[in-house]
Structures are given as C-alpha cells and as structure tokens.
Amino acid sequence: MATKALNFKMDEAEILDMKEVAGIFNMSVTELVRNAVKEYLDELKKDPYYRLTVNVHDASAEESEEILAEIENMTDEDLTIASTRHFTV
C-alpha cells in the first residue's frame, strides 16, 4: 500500500493535546490521528445515508437530489433490514 502525506490545520491547543496523549501511550501523533480517523470512518460507513449512497456515483444531479430527498424522509423503521439474501457467484 502506498503512503502519502496529508497536511491539515488544527488549533495549536488541540495539537499539543494530541502530542501529550500520544506521548503517554508511547505512540506517534500520526498513529494517534490514523487510528482516530479509521474509527470515525468505520462509524460513518455504518450510517444508512452512506450505505444507501456509496454506489451512486453515476447518477445525475437531479437523480441524486431525488434519492437524497427520499433517504432524508425515511424513518428508522424504513431503514430496518427486513430480510437478507446471500448469493454465491
């Protein structure tokens, strides 16, 4: 896997806090941020909005708006998995 650098800006107090926490756990700030981002992304990917829109890259702007409007109007009951089917290919 290729590794790339990413620059971002944060409040100095937050950076110092990250350095302190990382130091206490004997880890780098990079490792701390990487772990936190991975955990946050894993949580976001569980969200129904993400799961319903992740594969809709080829939709037009109008189609996207229509899909998003439908998703926003769904209740928790609408989003409950009613059945599961497994297919072997």
Phi, psi and omega in degrees: 000132179285146177248133179234155178269149178223129177255137174212158183255140177220161175299139183302322180297322178294321178295315178297322178296316178298317180299318180296312180296315179300318180297319179298323180266010176055049178224162178279159176297323178302314180296320179298312180294316180303314180295318180295317180295317179300315179298318180294317178296319177301319179292316179298323182290346175277344182295134180304323179302313179296312184297329181275342184246352187300328184259017184254057182277335185263008181283147176288170179300319180294317178297318179298315179299318180295315180297314181296322178297318178296317181295317182297332181272358181282146176265172177300325179295321178298327185270358178290136179287120183272327179201161180229136176236137178247133179240136176257128182253000000 
